[in-house]
Amino acid sequence: MTEELRFSADAALIDRLGRELVSKQETALIELVKNCYDADATRVKVTLESDRLTIRDNGCGMTRDELISGFLKLASDSKVTEPLSRLYRRQRAGRKGIGRFSTQRLGSELTLRTWTNKDQNGLELRINWWQFTRGRLLQDIPVELDEIAPAPRGTEILISSLEDEWDESQVRRCWRGVMNLQQPFPVAPVQSRPSLDPGFDVEFYKIGDLFSDPELVADFQTEVLDHMHAVIDMRVDDNGTAEWRLTKNKFGADRPWTRFHDKDRNSEDPPRYIHLRNVYMTAHYVILAPELIPSTVYSRLRETLREEGGVRLYRNGFRVVPYGEENDDWLSLDAIYARRGTVLAPIANRNFFGVVEVNDPEGANFEEHTSREGLIEKPAVVELRNAASVVLMTAVNKIAEDRGKKTSAGHSTPTPPNPQPLLEKLRETVRRAAEVTAAAKDAAKGDGEHEKNATAEQAVALLTEGGQQFQAAIGEFEAAAKALADDQAMLRFLSTLGLTAAEFSHETTMTFAALRIDFSGIIDFAASSRPNDDDWLSKLERAKSMFGRLDALTSYLSDLASARAIRELAPVSLSRSVKDFYQGMAPLALRASVNLTFNTPPLDPLLTKPMHMAELASVLLNFYTNSVKAMKATQNERLVHIEAFRDDNQVAFRFSDTGKGIPVNLRKRIFDPFFTTTTAASAHATSIEEVTGTGLGLWIVRKIAENAKGEVEVITPPEGFMTCIEFRLPADED
Amino acid sequence: MENWLIVDDNLQEAATFAEKLSGPSRSVVPRSVSEARESLAGGEPPSGILMDVDLSNDPNAKTTGPGLTSDCRVWMQEQKLPAFPIVRFSYLQNTKNSIGHDPTSDDLFDLMITKDRIKDNEDAISSQLGGLSELYAFAESKKSVHDLLSINEPDWHTWGHPSLAGRLAQADRAHLRAGLIVRLLTFPGLLISEELLAFRLGLDRTSTAWPEVKEALAPAAYRGVSSGNFVRWWARGVSDWWANIAPEKPPLAGATITERTDVLRTQFDNVIPLVMPPESEGDKPWRFCILTKERNGELIPVDPSKAVRVQPRGDLPAWLDPLYAATGPALEDQGDPRLDAADLERRKAAQSWSKK
């Protein structure tokens, strides 16, 4: 006769499973919070008290059936059969069947209260885990279920007789664990995502032994966002129109929504993106510098952002990995930072906490790999990378510009602190200290007690004063050293780039001499081979024109980069510089339809005080490139005129163009570092592209002027021109 | 058929230049230093060599352009090699780096050509190379100065210079004789170019009278070796011609542009006077500005009495003209150590801006 038998389980299994599946108390707590997330909660409050832990959420709650067939049934398969949450369609985060063991891991008594509707009674389940001891069968130990009075929808888990104590670092680890669950903050406007997840906030409260009020110890807002320095937004609408803005800028004015396209950096009317649609980004930006962040949170913030910083990508409300994970650099921010160093404002992943949200329910543009390891590189993804990185860099450049401006009130530019007066005071103190020391020695030799006391008092007063002065001096010196280090780093970067450009120009010029001969021969041959093919001939003409432009530019750069121009510090003829500039630029100007003219006094070289010849060329080139950009943005006839002259003990030139002009309120600011009207280069741009349009060009001009004791300013343009910049230098007196 | 070599450390680039300078009667072939040495040692002397200066990209070169040229000149002296022209052929920047102000290698080369300026001057350069080949061929036979320069004895007595004749007489090798004639043809002195001729006559070359003027000056034209490639006039022949047509007037060098063109108008129609550029002072043009020529190849007239003397890198023979810079370019380039300090001060003091 066949006998049917049943498995039975010893009650100690609960304890064993709990310890094996959930070894750490933080993991247990995180698992419980994940359950709140899976229940479509938008807000969770975790309260830690000395002997109990409460987790209260505003999720859907559990019905009696769900409680019995879900919570009380070991290894229930509800998470497998329902992988998405009911309300917000969240990808369920909790691990299968871990929740109940987590409560057991945390404390020996559990009270679970749940409400599915604020107008109906709720349920209270009570479990004493200490009853589950070896030798008793699992099914023999009762748990108690009661109906309780109505309350707002949600679930409350109360665990008492806690196994362990909780310190702050454990709470913080829990919080970080739950941060990865959902999009940390909404990005797309509500109207564009009516059915989507409104977000998931978790707050941790810890009640200390001596306090009766809950003390907020960690939440996302206080942990990260409160200390960020600015918020950068990007949006691309369903026509492909892209805009960016800067808000909550702690260094200067906010910037309103501004259209952009990474491929047309100077345009006021940039084109629309071809593939990119319905994309939103919000990125919180921080400069991780001790002087800019409260000392109490600096280390923690830096640590948090090292692990959590970056820009995450959420597709249709769900996170797409690995974008924004530690060591992922999908926007090439770390790569740019490594290339640029600390000079051009920090822009590594750790400086951001951001979210990109793409809405593409059909997966037409943003389709995930089946392996769930990122998106397939469709054109829209490429456009997204470029657009997002360009926005972040442009905004960071603006912030850098504001930082520079703000360090010195009443002056448009930062001036390094001057520690000299303080140094003088210190010298005086040291001198007096020496006197007092000598007097003290004399007094010590004598017998008079009164005399000794007076000298000691004098010495104490002097040391106190000296100590204060030293303290102040240290601050001043540190500020001065930092300013100098910043300048030095910037100059090192620029000089490296300059030397590279010089070397490159030298080599290319050599090649060009031969290349232009071959190229000319090839063009002639090609033209004669198809003399009646207009399309072919126009292509050849275009290639010839582009080659000519390249040739002219490299020749001029090579001349500039010649050893003499770089190394020798000598009086430089402004007249000669203008003429050489004209000679080098005329072919380029012609090709850009720019009528470039100049006027120099024929018999006055307009010699400057000793400086580098290449510096003047750099000034002229900067003005010219800005002019061409400005003129291309208008329909005006393109005229550039350089007028060089002597004015008493100065030599000067005026650089005028017919561009769009410079508003009066920006006339001083254009020489500030990082001031630019150009969108930043994309993450994949070359070093040269990165530097152009960063707002460093006119800053370099100003530095050159300042270094030579000269001046540069925007002045009223002569008739027929829109912009005029005057550059003055002291004349050579010898 | 002329057979030239380009000795270079970048054979790909050299091939381009070689092709450009080759023609129906001239083949130019790129060669590395070792290939060139092999070719010379194998008894296959070329018609001429275009020699790069910096050969450091070729790890096997183990010499420089001037070094190899010096070897060649020694072999020519030892008559292990026949004489042939050697032209310095380098990028401007490399020449500045490797040669700079050092004149010691200048005499080794017959001509100096910069690669950077080949494209816009290929016809003139090609013609000069042809002229060099002809000149060396002529210099092989030890002809008299009159035969070499195709000038009769009375004219040579008036228009020539005894020290040149003396040096030619001393030159016992063809390359030495050729070197002297090359300098005579390429630097202004006893012979002057068409541009300088126009400056000295105070005439704008766009004048329709210009061809007639040149025709009238035919007796003073140079007709010696390589005259087809180097169009020149005997400078003193031109002064003699002037003295003939204007016996009552001051000598040509002492006359102003107006005086010169006034005389020319008595002989020719449609004479347009030369206009001195604003950066060059004076009204008695006689030389050209060496600084603008070096900067960008531009020749501008210079009145030596209101200009700045330029010290040449090496000593100039007596039959060549001294060098001058116009005031404007000289003042702009005051750091140039070749400029005569006294002249510079004088020109500076003459300017209104310096009187403050």
Boltz contact constraints between the chains, C-beta under 6 A:
constraints:
  - contact:
      token1: [A, 510]
      token2: [B, 91]
      max_distance: 6.0
  - contact:
      token1: [A, 513]
      token2: [B, 115]
      max_distance: 6.0
  - contact:
      token1: [A, 513]
      token2: [B, 116]
      max_distance: 6.0
  - contact:
      token1: [A, 514]
      token2: [B, 13]
      max_distance: 6.0
  - contact:
      token1: [A, 514]
      token2: [B, 16]
      max_distance: 6.0
  - contact:
      token1: [A, 516]
      token2: [B, 119]
      max_distance: 6.0
  - contact:
      token1: [A, 517]
      token2: [B, 16]
      max_distance: 6.0
  - contact:
      token1: [A, 517]
      token2: [B, 20]
      max_distance: 6.0
  - contact:
      token1: [A, 517]
      token2: [B, 119]
      max_distance: 6.0
  - contact:
      token1: [A, 518]
      token2: [B, 16]
      max_distance: 6.0
  - contact:
      token1: [A, 570]
      token2: [B, 335]
      max_distance: 6.0
  - contact:
      token1: [A, 573]
      token2: [B, 332]
      max_distance: 6.0
  - contact:
      token1: [A, 575]
      token2: [B, 332]
      max_distance: 6.0
  - contact:
      token1: [A, 576]
      token2: [B, 332]
      max_distance: 6.0
  - contact:
      token1: [A, 602]
      token2: [B, 278]
      max_distance: 6.0
  - contact:
      token1: [A, 602]
      token2: [B, 279]
      max_distance: 6.0
  - contact:
      token1: [A, 602]
      token2: [B, 328]
      max_distance: 6.0
  - contact:
      token1: [A, 603]
      token2: [B, 327]
      max_distance: 6.0
  - contact:
      token1: [A, 603]
      token2: [B, 328]
      max_distance: 6.0
  - contact:
      token1: [A, 603]
      token2: [B, 351]
      max_distance: 6.0
  - contact:
      token1: [A, 604]
      token2: [B, 353]
      max_distance: 6.0
  - contact:
      token1: [A, 605]
      token2: [B, 331]
      max_distance: 6.0
  - contact:
      token1: [A, 605]
      token2: [B, 332]
      max_distance: 6.0
  - contact:
      token1: [A, 646]
      token2: [B, 353]
      max_distance: 6.0
